Each structure stands twice: as C-alpha cells, then as structure tokens.
Amino acid sequence: MARIVLLGCAGTGKTRLARRYAQRTGAALVCLDAIWAGDLEAFRAEIARRHAAEAWISDGNFAAASFDIRLPRATEIVWVEAPRWLCLLRAIRRPFRADSDHGLAKLGDALRFIWNFDRRNRPLIERLRAEHGPQVPLRHLRTNAEIEAFLTAAA
C-alpha cells in the first residue's frame, strides 16, 4: 500500500491532487492544514495516529513538526512544483472560492510565504527530508500531464 507525502509551496495544487488521489485509490487523506490548531503536541499526536494507517496521502509540509513521524513510514515523497506566479494567482483567488476556508485577513501572509518559499522554506524542507527520509523515493510533478500520469498509475 502506498503512503505518500506531498510537498510543495502553497498554491501548487497539493490539496487538490491529494483529494483526487484519495478518491481514486481509497487511501486515507491527511491534510495537515486541516488538523493544525496551534498546539504542537496535539498536532504531532494526531499526525502519528493518522499516519499509522496502512495507506495514506499526506498533504502538507510542516517539515520540522512532522518529518520524523511521516517520512520513516512513507513509500514515496512527491514534490508538486508550479511557477511562483501561478502559486500567487491561486492564493489570491482562493479566498473568493465558495468551498474555501481561507480568508482575506491572511492573504498577505500567504503571498509573502509563496514569494519567499524557495529561499526560506525549501532549503529547510530538503535538509529535513535528507535527515528523516533519505531512503524514500522522491518524485517531482511539474506539469498537468505529469500529475495526470501519476493519478492514472495510482488507480
């Protein structure tokens, strides 16, 4: 059974991909943004509980808080890549979608996060990935065709 950790900048489409993968395969969907409530100890306990399942797709970075739990059980790490301009555009649109739980109040924070992701977050994520999951195969998905091929192979 597959246990996949999805990584990438905000706005790359990780959550949409995770939902589609879970629907096609029946794997449990673990969306880290949805379970983060500000309490690190409770967050880590919930991560451990949800990642004890036999098959899952784990959507979100949270490298420092979770890689020691998630990566040793993962069968694959998937980096979802998208151009910065597209991530920014998606972040701007997100608060206006009917199904969104993202509000306008934190839009500035999201835009700064995206703008600085490759300089600030990616190096930390890569360092912790190498520390906690060097044996886990890594795949990069950069295009819609690569994403569709990944989903087709999973089903």
Summary of the structure (lengths in Angstrom):
residues: 155
radius of gyration: 15.0
end to end distance: 12.0
largest distance: 40.4
contacts: 446
relative contact order: 0.21
helix: 59%
strand: 14%
